């Protein structure tokens, strides 16, 4: 069960705002600067290789970038994308019938493809 889904159970009226504010605060604390964009990525689970019985990694492809100018606007936009891309009801990438999910996050630049190079097994 996703973190967003658990928040919905405990705080049915305010879970989107709590999720958006927490994501904003975590981003600000880790990067020591306020974010300037809200990005949307389409994420997939890719096969990495056969080592240790097989391993997978998550890759993201840019869908949308929205510039923000205040914390209030950032949170409003984040909540709008939670609704628009139906993040609460999307199944886990680990389920065999799920080809992709959407991920909304704060950033300081345009949405770009990640990872830049395919990871390798150590």
C-alpha positions in Angstrom: 0.0 0.0 0.0 1.4 3.4 -1.0 2.1 6.2 1.5 -0.5 8.4 -0.2 -3.1 5.6 0.1 -2.3 5.3 3.9 -2.6 9.0 4.3 -6.0 8.9 2.7 -7.2 6.3 5.2 -6.1 8.4 8.2 -6.9 11.9 6.9 -9.7 11.6 4.3 -10.2 15.3 4.0 -6.6 16.6 4.1 -4.4 13.8 2.8 -3.5 15.5 -0.5 -2.4 18.7 1.2 -0.4 16.8 3.9 1.3 14.8 1.2 2.2 17.9 -0.9 3.4 19.9 2.1 5.5 17.0 3.3 7.1 16.6 -0.1 7.8 20.3 -0.3 9.4 20.4 3.2 11.5 17.3 2.6 12.8 18.7 -0.8 13.6 22.1 0.9 15.5 20.4 3.7 17.6 18.0 1.5 18.5 20.6 -1.2 18.8 23.7 1.1 16.8 25.7 -1.4 13.1 26.1 -2.3 12.0 24.2 -5.4 11.1 26.2 -8.6 9.2 23.5 -10.5 6.7 20.7 -10.1 7.6 17.8 -12.4 5.6 14.8 -13.6 7.4 11.7 -14.8 6.0 8.4 -16.2 7.9 5.7 -14.4 8.6 2.1 -15.5 10.3 -0.8 -13.9 13.1 -2.0 -16.2 15.0 -5.3 -16.1 18.6 -4.7 -15.0 20.2 -8.2 -15.5 20.2 -11.8 -14.4 22.6 -11.4 -11.5 21.4 -12.8 -8.1 18.2 -14.1 -9.7 17.5 -10.9 -11.6 17.2 -7.3 -10.6 15.1 -4.3 -11.7 15.5 -0.5 -11.6 13.1 2.4 -11.9 13.3 4.7 -14.9 11.4 8.0 -15.4 10.4 9.8 -18.6 9.4 13.4 -18.5 5.7 14.3 -19.0 5.3 17.8 -17.7 7.1 20.6 -16.0 5.3 23.5 -14.2 7.2 26.5 -13.0 6.2 27.8 -9.5 6.8 31.1 -7.8 5.5 30.5 -4.2 4.9 27.7 -1.7 1.2 28.2 -1.9 1.2 27.8 -5.7 3.5 24.8 -5.5 1.2 23.0 -3.1 -1.9 23.9 -5.3 -0.2 22.6 -8.4 1.0 19.4 -6.7 -2.5 18.6 -5.5 -3.9 19.4 -9.0 -1.5 16.8 -10.5 -2.4 14.2 -7.8 -5.9 14.4 -9.0 -5.1 14.8 -12.7 -2.9 11.7 -12.8 -4.9 9.7 -10.2 -1.9 9.0 -8.0 -4.0 7.6 -5.2 -5.5 4.7 -7.2 -2.5 3.7 -9.4 -1.3 0.1 -8.8 2.2 -0.7 -7.7 4.9 -1.1 -10.4 5.6 -4.5 -8.9 2.3 -5.9 -10.3 2.7 -7.7 -13.6 -0.2 -5.9 -15.2 1.2 -2.4 -14.5 3.3 -1.0 -17.3 3.9 2.5 -15.9 3.0 4.8 -13.1 3.1 8.6 -12.7 5.3 10.3 -10.2 4.9 14.0 -9.2 7.8 15.7 -7.5 9.4 19.1 -6.8 12.5 20.1 -8.6 14.8 23.0 -9.6 14.7 22.4 -13.3 12.9 20.8 -16.1 11.8 17.2 -15.9 14.5 15.0 -17.5 14.9 11.3 -18.2 16.4 9.3 -15.3 18.7 7.5 -14.7 21.0 9.1 -17.3 22.8 5.8 -17.8 21.6 2.3 -17.2 22.8 1.1 -13.7 25.0 -1.9 -13.5 25.2 -4.7 -11.0 28.1 -4.4 -8.5 
